[in-house]
Amino acid sequence: MSDLPTDWGALCAIVLLLGMRHGFDADHLATIDGLTRLNQRRQLGWARYCGALFSLGHGVVVMLIAAFVGVASTHWRPPVWLDLFGAWVSIAFLIGLGLVNLRAVLHAAPGEVVAPVGWKTRWLGRWTQARHPASVAGVGVLFAISFDTVSQSALFAATATQFGGLGRALTLGALFILGMLITDGLNGWWISRLIARADKVAALASRIMGAAVGCVSLLIGLLGLAKLLSPAIDAWTDGQELALGAAVVLTLLLGYGLARWLGARRLPA
């Protein structure tokens, strides 16, 4: 996050992409998958909107942090250690989640639909069994109360204050939420469609999406590690944040698109 662009337009674009990538976080996908399946089984018409509801709840915390940082920007700056500590935490989680999701894909039984694997889902337990739209949004709020979301929101909001304070910080917060809404909303809708069919195509589509999420998480984590350990790699990626962010989101969207395309077809028995 310390490498955010200094141009306002580029900063807005990268924060939107960060929101989209955040929406593809394995914990988000795993929770939305579970919430959608749970409420689809109850035949609730709003089940397909679980991803969007979760993202909106998550966004409430993001906007509160952006507002706080925007107001406090004249008196407070994020400590220097926060960026480095946040980078190491993010790297550890990304590599870990990438490995466990790839393992889930590789060890799934033939014909089995592979659900994304997340850690926060296990920690929160029964709290992820929401049965009302407001409760689903509440789960999103709970997931946002974590170091990665809080630190990321605080750092990009602090960066925005050099362009004009509270209004710019809230603008970036809204763009981050929009990015999450795009990916989380699509995921919830897709899962609800996939649940309606439990055939070979659904199993294959879930494997493609699981592999895409696992590989991207692992590669982002390894790239972050390489940047911290190698000044040469850090210098090479300097100024490439927007291109790298777009490449990550494009890769995930291509994986989603391929899985979605397969989900619309039927394989021969």
Buried (B, 14 or more C-beta within 10 A) or exposed (E): BEBBBEEBEBBBBBBBBBBBBBBBBBBBBBBBBBBBBBBBEEEBEBBBBBBBBBBBBBBBBBBBBBBBBBBBBEEEEBEEEBBEEBBEBBBEBBBBBBBBBBEBBEEBEEEBBBBBBBBBBEEBEEBBEBEEBEBBBBBBBBBBEBEBBBBBBBBBBBBBBEBEBBEBBBBBBBBBBBBBBBBBBBBBBBBBBBBEBEBBBBBBBBBBBBBBBBBBBBBBBBBBBBBBEEEEBEEEBEEEBBEBBBEBBEBBBEBBEBBBEBBEEEEEE
